[in-house]
């Protein structure tokens, strides 16, 4: 910031790629916040459409456009936003989602109440279906409580319920301490970061639904299951010592990684991961059901049956890849 301008409290990072049609809704939701103490960083991950023209069309000095020379994925785009951020607090919004008006204000209040302990926070989300006129089709507010950082770290390895595009706000100093997103990952990068944050910093939760996640029929930023599988392999590698000391955690994380590999069509790697988990916990029934579905029905049919069972709520409930 120049010497005659005060740094904003918030830096809102919106990574985008070929979403010129959807980006204005996300930007408008930031500009409509009840707290105006922010800068908005639109990080264009080398789009090939009219994103540049759309991003430059917003007549507001708080909006900054950061074009990237090559497409490197959402993790690298978010890191570029973090590097350019002038605010004490860094918030994230996917380009196809939107904030409700009190998001920044409520996040500030929550972190102020827990200063200096809480390093980060998130809020509840509303899932809306654009094909149904924006009807709310789901609500989620994960508000866990842990007695220690060790318990929180374990809880995030088990739970993995919040993502960066879903109302996350992090103190800028936390990124200086733990690093940014792993930009070698094309999916699962937010889960990997949150596990690191949970190990080092307490958090707080805003008990309100203040973000809308839109289902619009197009590609989601985190929809690639092969990339998500690679992300979970990285989580297994970086938390191996903790996982080896906890058979339940070991088995559940290996199951999740196997689940993703099966869905991505990599049966060989899925088998290795699943057997590694079942050797520690041979009575883990979800693991055997996964074997039954994918080894007897094959990838395509196994995936269809598995997804149907998940939607029906009767048995396997594979969390959406983050």
LINLINZI-V646578 format. One record per run of one state. SS is the DSSP state (hx for helix, st for strand, lp for the rest). FROM is the first residue (numbers start at 1). TO is the last residue. Records with the same first field share a line. If there is no record, write none. Layout:
SS=FROM-TO ; FROM-TO
This chain:
lp=1-9 ; 17-19 ; 32-37 ; 45-50 ; 57-62 ; 68-73 ; 85-88 ; 94-97 ; 100-102 ; 114-117 ; 133-134 ; 141-148 ; 160-165 ; 179-188 ; 201-201 ; 216-224 ; 239-239 ; 245-246 ; 265-266 ; 281-284 ; 313-322
st=10-16 ; 38-44 ; 63-67 ; 89-93 ; 98-99 ; 118-129 ; 135-140 ; 166-171 ; 202-215
hx=20-31 ; 51-56 ; 74-84 ; 103-113 ; 130-132 ; 149-159 ; 172-178 ; 189-200 ; 225-238 ; 240-244 ; 247-264 ; 267-280 ; 285-312
